[in-house]
């Protein structure tokens, strides 16, 4: 079996190196995320060199940080399909097919399965027995499932407004669930308080290095699915933003290996108007977001993130790709969700529906051209959100 090319763990800001054999969270000096680095050139590797069976995102195990394959915890995550939204494309008068990568078909119903598969696998390799996270829903479901598979304990902290389906899902998998008044930020603060005694490994978004690695496999898959001719725009629902950062990281890794001659894709972060810290930072051409003091309730729970821990990395990816950030209103998102269901027969997550609304707005305003090749990432199934939608 092919071995991992994982070689280093460095701070995304100051580039300080950290011991890869010890449990790490984020850089203690500049309070920024740590990033896994791989030996991508020795020996050289072509995308045609792959020979193992395609059964999950671990098809790309050379670019994932697990050193001993016996520690891989998988439920079959990844390798999700790209769907042509042909009826929406026709309505919008697009000159090319309008594509969607459907992450709702992952185990536990969202792209979070990718990140948790990588994080829990590495946790197992480093001897962790208890993990915790705050969640707007899907991350908790994924953590509970992968910890169950790995015979680990999980403690999950979620806002009171989180749909009960997510609580039930987590508890069904054996997790301890704590409901907290307020936003995911408040859930995180309560978790930090209780974790002084729990002493669990905090796998919050970007506060450990390995969820990013699992989510970057979306980028590897997208490149392969588009025959290494990347789409012009990728619209991504941006709460914690790990998926957006991960896709861009994958593209840069592939470019370093010579799989991509250039990265032509512009990354677009989509948020809700009631909680749009990245949009506000982008419009100010800032390198970091200020955060939102009182985020408005929304059916798109995953977008109610007052301030992403990895906001500097989100904005860097947007600027480097010559992309942008845009917000949509709740009624625009809900209307897009309804139209997509009736036109394409797809029950998107509210976060995914926000992308449809954003694309429609960008085409209407002339921000993107009808000749553009557009891909959106539907990050989860809509069925878990039914309680918030009907």
C-alpha atoms as one frame of an Amber mdcrd trajectory, in Angstrom:
protein
   0.000   0.000   0.000   1.165   3.553  -0.732   2.645   5.487   2.186   1.815
   9.020   3.268   4.139  11.817   2.127   3.419  13.793   5.300   6.652  15.393
   6.518   6.026  18.531   8.580   3.542  20.595  10.547   3.976  24.367  10.402
   2.163  27.505  11.507   0.249  29.110   8.648   1.389  32.542   9.845   4.924
  32.405  11.266   5.949  29.058   9.704   7.260  27.702  13.019   7.635  23.905
  12.819   5.969  21.568  15.312   6.622  17.956  16.309   4.513  15.693  14.097
   4.717  12.873  16.657   3.012  14.906  19.375  -0.565  16.119  19.694  -0.796
  19.701  18.397  -3.570  22.282  18.232  -2.696  25.764  16.916   0.379  27.958
  17.097   0.797  29.193  20.697   2.737  32.249  19.531   0.505  33.836  16.878
  -2.712  31.876  17.597  -3.027  30.763  13.969  -3.791  27.306  12.497  -1.149
  24.694  11.827  -0.844  23.211   8.336   0.400  19.789   7.225   3.188  19.828
   4.634   4.028  16.955   2.270   7.047  15.871   0.241   5.402  16.246  -3.166
   8.457  15.948  -5.397  10.594  13.103  -4.068  10.013  10.898  -5.916   7.944
  12.754  -8.524   4.342  11.632  -8.803   1.852  11.864 -11.656  -1.914  11.631
 -11.328  -1.717   8.586 -13.621   0.401   6.732 -11.040  -2.513   5.816  -8.777
  -3.339   2.122  -8.704  -5.238   1.322  -5.479  -9.000   0.841  -5.389 -11.251
   3.863  -5.334 -13.423   3.289  -2.285 -13.203   6.551  -0.325 -11.254   9.803
  -0.037  -8.369   7.630   1.187  -7.688   7.013  -2.485  -5.550  10.128  -1.919
  -3.860   8.708   1.187  -0.412   9.828   0.004  -1.557  13.399   0.630  -3.143
  12.676   4.013  -1.241  12.669   7.331  -1.784   9.100   8.584   1.553   7.287
   8.719   0.273   3.803   9.627  -2.734   2.693   7.607  -4.071   0.529  10.432
  -5.104   3.794  12.113  -7.371   4.925   9.269 -10.973   5.329  10.459 -13.266
   5.377   7.443 -16.985   5.066   6.762 -16.565   5.387   2.993 -16.438   9.182
   2.853 -15.570  11.154  -0.269 -15.599  10.423  -4.013 -18.878  12.347  -4.251
 -20.503  12.933  -7.617 -20.712  16.115  -9.618 -24.227  16.776 -10.891 -25.272
  18.949 -13.817 -27.991  21.440 -12.811 -29.298  21.532 -16.368 -32.686  23.127
 -15.747 -31.244  25.923 -13.615 -28.527  26.453 -16.215 -31.163  26.836 -18.915
 -33.221  29.262 -16.811 -30.136  31.378 -16.134 -29.114  31.241 -19.807 -25.629
  29.952 -18.979 -23.423  29.056 -21.927 -21.878  26.048 -20.120 -23.241  23.391
 -17.800 -23.834  24.519 -14.211 -22.300  21.946 -11.861 -22.792  20.950  -8.233
 -20.610  18.633  -6.155 -23.010  16.890  -3.791 -21.372  16.405  -0.407 -24.733
  15.476   1.107 -24.128  11.880   0.004 -21.244  11.470   2.484 -21.618   9.389
   5.657 -23.510  11.423   8.297 -24.908  13.543   5.445 -22.245  16.208   4.914
 -18.696  17.122   3.903 -17.784  17.141   7.602 -17.269  13.375   7.293 -14.086
  14.006   5.307 -12.528  16.202   7.961 -13.505  14.014  10.877 -12.246  10.874
   9.150  -8.804  12.463   8.859  -8.842  14.058  12.330 -10.041  10.965  14.194
  -7.639   8.750  12.272  -4.751  10.992  13.346  -6.136  11.164  16.874  -6.073
   7.375  17.010  -2.496   7.364  15.727  -1.477   9.796  18.478  -3.245   7.900
  21.268  -6.251  10.189  21.872  -9.274   8.653  23.631 -11.692  11.623  23.945
 -12.511  14.412  21.428 -14.757  17.442  21.676 -16.113  20.179  19.426 -18.692
  22.952  19.276 -21.023  22.485  16.328 -23.839  24.000  14.327 -24.939  20.427
  13.567 -23.035  18.512  10.908 -19.590  18.560  12.530 -21.121  17.080  15.676
 -22.813  14.308  13.719 -19.533  13.445  12.017 -17.467  13.565  15.207 -19.930
  11.288  17.013 -19.923   8.744  14.187 -16.155   8.561  13.687 -15.466   8.445
  17.416 -17.943   5.578  17.695 -16.127   3.733  14.916 -12.772   4.386  16.640
 -13.971   3.392  20.142 -13.397   6.937  21.400 -15.504   9.210  23.557 -16.993
  12.388  22.088 -18.421  15.496  23.744 -20.409  17.868  21.558 -21.595  21.399
  22.357 -24.305  22.939  20.174 -26.498  26.076  20.197 -30.084  25.662  21.391
 -31.314  26.656  17.911 -29.641  23.605  16.344 -32.301  21.254  14.880 -33.117
  18.371  17.203 -32.229  15.891  14.468 -28.577  16.732  14.983 -28.809  16.227
  18.749 -30.554  12.894  18.233 -27.984  11.838  15.638 -25.079  12.602  17.992
 -26.638  10.908  20.994 -27.556   7.860  18.921 -23.834   7.451  18.181 -23.041
   7.581  21.893 -21.860  11.187  22.153 -22.423  13.429  25.153 -24.382  16.464
  23.914 -24.598  19.831  25.680 -27.047  22.487  24.436 -25.943  26.113  24.934
 -27.797  29.430  24.607 -26.409  31.681  21.860 -24.272  30.998  18.790 -21.561
  28.455  18.039 -19.123  30.906  19.627 -21.005  30.558  22.935 -21.002  26.773
  22.537 -17.237  26.917  22.060 -16.757  29.027  25.190 -18.789  26.569  27.265
 -16.786  23.686  25.831 -13.494  25.381  26.752 -14.765  25.861  30.287 -15.811
  22.232  30.703 -12.721  20.944  28.932 -10.519  22.139  31.787 -11.807  19.030
  33.554 -12.626  16.791  30.529  -9.170  17.179  28.971 -10.482  16.078  25.581
  -8.747  16.912  22.291 -10.433  19.999  20.852 -11.154  19.319  17.168 -12.876
  22.668  16.562 -12.648  24.016  13.007  -9.008  24.887  12.219  -7.979  24.546
  15.884  -6.420  21.200  15.039  -4.507  20.580  11.802  -6.137  17.513  10.281
  -9.784  18.214   9.485  -8.405  20.564   6.817  -6.525  17.665   5.243  -9.636
  15.535   4.926 -11.625  18.356   3.395  -8.907  19.202   0.880  -9.662  15.887
  -0.843 -12.624  17.700  -2.401 -10.064  19.667  -4.386  -8.275  16.564  -5.624
 -11.589  15.053  -6.684 -12.778  18.231  -8.409  -9.577  18.410 -10.481  -9.913
  14.768 -11.535 -13.640  15.094 -12.273 -12.946  18.100 -14.514 -10.055  16.289
 -16.221  -7.625  18.778 -14.626  -9.283  21.702 -16.436 -10.626  23.560 -13.406
 -13.928  25.485 -13.361 -13.783  29.278 -13.561 -15.592  29.759 -10.238 -16.170
  27.606  -7.175 -18.862  28.947  -4.845 -18.463  27.730  -1.267 -20.713  28.325
   1.795 -18.319  29.846   4.296 -18.854  29.494   8.015 -15.619  28.103   9.430
 -14.302  28.047   5.858 -12.189  24.892   6.136 -13.547  23.463   2.888 -12.692
  26.589   0.903  -9.184  26.673   2.362  -8.793  22.942   1.768  -9.831  23.017
  -1.883  -7.348  25.808  -2.559  -4.619  23.918  -0.658  -5.253  20.860  -2.838
  -4.986  22.940  -6.016  -1.660  24.393  -4.862  -0.332  20.941  -4.010  -1.330
  19.646  -7.449   0.283  22.623  -9.128   3.516  21.938  -7.212   3.446  18.362
  -8.526   2.794  19.531 -12.079  -0.728  18.099 -12.219  -2.066  21.594 -12.927
  -0.311  24.063 -15.227  -2.172  26.932 -13.575  -4.945  27.453 -11.047  -7.617
  29.238 -13.038 -10.391  28.934 -10.459 -11.683  31.927  -8.515 -12.865  31.000
  -5.029 -16.125  32.637  -3.907 -17.111  32.697  -0.229 -20.864  32.895   0.388
 -22.374  34.019   3.702 -25.722  35.220   5.057 -26.380  38.964   5.409 -27.063
  38.530   9.133 -23.622  37.008   9.699 -21.099  37.979   7.030 -17.718  38.731
   8.667 -15.701  37.453   5.687 -17.760  39.518   3.232 -17.234  42.648   5.318
 -13.497  41.968   5.536 -13.248  41.338   1.800 -15.089  44.547   0.965 -12.648
  46.438   3.212  -9.707  44.563   1.612  -8.730  43.491   5.115  -6.565  40.492
   5.976  -8.660  39.475   8.960 -12.353  39.741   9.875 -13.719  41.745  12.808
 -16.400  39.234  13.692 -20.125  39.685  14.299 -21.358  40.489  17.778 -24.961
  39.335  17.403 -25.384  36.963  14.422 -28.937  36.729  13.114 -30.736  33.373
  13.335 -30.809  31.480  10.050 -31.923  28.101   8.752 -28.373  27.799   7.377
 -26.896  26.873  10.773 -23.443  26.281   9.324 -23.220  29.919   8.215 -24.000
  31.365  11.644 -20.329  31.640  12.590 -19.494  35.064  14.098 -15.771  34.789
  13.368 -13.900  31.941  11.716 -10.693  30.881  13.483  -9.062  30.488  10.064
 -10.352  33.793   8.660  -6.876  34.920   7.587  -6.485  31.753   5.518  -9.962
  32.139   4.007  -9.232  35.689   2.894  -5.784  34.737   1.626  -7.295  32.027
  -0.602  -9.900  34.459  -1.925  -7.342  37.155  -2.723  -4.810  34.727  -4.175
  -7.425  33.189  -6.476  -8.760  36.628  -7.481 -12.116  35.579  -6.124 -14.580
  37.425  -3.913 -17.082  37.127  -1.057 -20.816  37.775  -1.254 -23.778  37.539
   1.112 -27.403  36.594   0.460 -30.546  37.245   2.426 -32.563  34.564   4.203
 -35.525  34.933   1.844 -33.213  34.634  -1.176 -31.710  31.422   0.194 -35.118
  29.903   1.002 -36.498  30.811  -2.421 -33.479  29.201  -4.078 -33.907  26.071
  -1.969 -37.522  25.797  -3.081 -36.744  26.447  -6.752 -33.938  23.892  -6.805
 -36.210  21.240  -5.320 -38.902  21.883  -7.926 -36.540  22.263 -10.880 -33.861
  19.669 -10.174 -35.493  17.341  -7.632 -32.737  18.060  -5.114 -33.226  18.852
  -1.420 -30.159  20.982  -0.768 -28.891  22.035   2.609 -29.729  25.703   3.304
 -26.007  26.422   2.956 -26.049  24.840  -0.504 -29.168  26.780  -1.456 -27.383
  29.996  -0.454 -24.920  29.246  -3.252 -27.681  29.043  -5.855 -28.971  32.421
  -4.647 -25.441  33.850  -4.782 -24.857  32.638  -8.346 -28.195  34.119  -9.434
 -27.294  37.431  -7.794 -23.812  37.503  -9.373 -25.213  36.816 -12.846 -27.904
  39.458 -12.385 -25.356  42.043 -11.246 -22.853  41.154 -13.960 -20.222  40.114
 -11.417 -19.712  36.848 -13.298 -20.271  36.166 -16.980 -22.812  33.754 -18.473
 -19.903  32.128 -20.326 -18.296  31.099 -17.009 -17.957  27.483 -15.939 -19.412
  27.428 -12.430 -19.252  24.791  -9.690 -21.052  24.995  -6.355 -20.398  22.746
  -3.362 -23.583  21.565  -1.647 -22.055  20.771   1.726 -24.862  18.603   3.128
 -28.242  16.999   2.750 -31.281  19.162   3.409 -33.189  16.418   5.206 -31.496
  17.042   8.555 -32.709  20.653   8.402 -36.367  19.793   7.835 -37.290  20.912
  11.371 -35.984  24.428  10.611 -37.552  24.592   7.163 -41.115  23.296   7.218
